[in-house]
Amino acid sequence: MAQNQKTNTSTEHVPASEHGGGFPPFQKETFASQIVWLVITFVALYFLISRIAVPRIGGIIEQRSKRIESDFAEAQRDKERSEAALLAYEKALADARSRAQAIGTEIRDKVNAEADQKRKALEAGLNAQLAESEKAIAATKTAAMTNVRGIAVDAASAIVERLVGTAPAAPAVAAAVDEALKR
């Protein structure tokens, strides 16, 4: 271990004169060759970049530009299709509403017509019953009036007999009752 430390320390403290004297780019002897190699490397890199890298990058940018344009055009077509579908949907919805309203109106008219027919039939039946009832009432009234006349004649005859003491003549009492009923 002691020997390793000696060798390490011996290389660390090597004087600058042994390595050639300083930083190579700043040495006068190698400056011209380094400039030549710099120019050669720059020109080579310039041609590599201008002939290979820039066209590839330009191609990629152009492809992306075309893809963006095509995506934008496709998005525009999709937008137009969706707007057309929305208009078709709104039109179909409006048509369905108008059909529903027409069906509702038709059903309402049909129900009203049926109700009118039933009402008319019911009114006709009630009018027929009313006419029959009026006939029955008239017949009952006539029968009652006939009975009332007979009762009135009997009652008048009985009253006159009681008041006067003698029974009046039946035709005279009947004539008096008929005259009173006419009023």
Steps between C-alpha positions, in 0.01 A plus 500: 500500500785729567626445148160589351506823686846575367398438140184704532681788653773482240250543210309772669794730538632473148630837383329673204813483294473125472151514335583737227439835662136613557153472352529371137256744330707788629831364375640675194635185344160321478276805438504489118427129477220537751344783291525282187334210676237737643419629150495146355274379783273807468466457123437125538238561768347781292465272196367213712244724663405685179482184283361247748356651817330813361317313218383237746384763745337694214328181386378430850372857537333479160340164590376643827369808323316283245368278779381803696330635187337165426394464864359851491316427174366175647393685814325758281322221308402335828371833628295550183364145526410551866331831418309330218405217737389756759287680241352168388430409863335837566293465181397146595412622848293787358328258259428261786357783707278615214387141437429456870303825501308391189427161657391673821273734305358208303435297815345804675271561200407132488426491873299822472302355207430181695399704804269713282342185355451353846363832627258524207391141548452563873308822430281317248431227757427757769274697263312181419464423872393860564237478226373173645500649847312807378242274332468300821465819704242637255307172516523499879395866511208432269397203711545705815301788354226262406499368853527854638198607295302209630610568857433874455149432368428266794652741753310802358177305500557392860588854613199657330272235646634557843471875476162516330356177622398372155719331242563708189453367151804296380530671157505846664772396747706340216468818289610717794804276572602497130479879491714528816760257359531702181614806693 
